[in-house]
Every structure is written in structure tokens, then in C-alpha cells.
Amino acid sequence: MSGYLDNYGAGEERRNKLIVRAVLAFVALIVISLAAYYGLRNRKEKARIETFREILMRQEYQAAYAFWGCTEEKPCPHYKYSNFLEDWGPKSGHTDFANMKPVRTVTCKDGYGQGWKFGDDTVHLWVVREDQALSFAPWPNWRQTWLAAAFNDCSGMTRTIPSVNPL
């Protein structure tokens, strides 16, 4: 008589363990996917800025100018090669990459921004996601909350637009 109810509920316990494991595996998959997305979402843009820095360090200014979507044959109308050399050439204040520090980053739906600090001067660069073209940031002094960065939202940022166009 003792064997009649010995296995009562054993199948239900196994089923409950299976359900708990499946739910935990699903939650773990979601967490890992979100972490991978937020860790890798700016990978191409960061690589573009890093390649630009490496080209400037090698003093290949024509190749660096091409990162802005401009060439010597087809210069940008608002950012000529002579202006580029004033900003990034050997006589500019932006040549000491050994002491340059990356500062502040911004993530938006249509681009990625990173600031470079050269001594007392900070330069904010912007990479457009659509064509990977490089430019100066549309607003030089940005502040982005962690919540806005999580959702790629730049609408709530504090923007300080200069009255004089630096280009």
C-alpha cells in the first residue's frame, strides 16, 4: 500500500522546474541581448572616430579630410581644405594626441558624438549614422542624461548654440 501514493505530484514538480528554468533562460537571454545592444550600438561610429584620430596622428591630412565627406577634387562648400588644415593641421592646437583625452559622449538616433580634450580646448566631433560622415557636433556643449542615452534620445539635451558659426 505504501507505493500507491509515493509518486503523487512528482510529474508536477518536474513540470514546475522546467517552467521556472525556461522563464529564467528567457529572462537571461533578454538581459544578455540588451547588454550586447547597448554595448555595441555605437561600434561603427567609435571605430570611425578612432580611425580619424589614427590618420591625423600619421599626418595624412587628405585622407582625414575625406572622412568629412570632402575631397580635394570636390571640396565641401562650407569647410574647405584650408579650413580643415587650420583646425587639424600641424600648426593647429589639435596635434598632441598623446595627451588628448576623450571626454563626454552622446548617442542619438541619427548620430554619435564624442569630445576630445586638448589641454584647455575641447573639440566635439559628430558621426552621422546614415553615411558615417564626420563633422563638428551640432551643439558644442552637450549634456545627456543616462535615461535619454538609453533610448537614443537627444531632444532633451541642454544645447548651447554659439552665436558665431565656427566654420
Buried (B, 14 or more C-beta within 10 A) or exposed (E): EEEEEEEEEEEEEEEEEEEEEEEEEEEEEEEEEEEEEEEEBBEEBBEBBEBBBEBBEEEEBEEBBBBBBBEEEEBBEEBBBEBBBEBBBEEBEBBEEEEBEBEBBBBBEEBBBBBBBBEEEBBBBBBBBEEBBBBBBBBBBBEBEEEBBEEBBBEEBEBEEEEEEEE
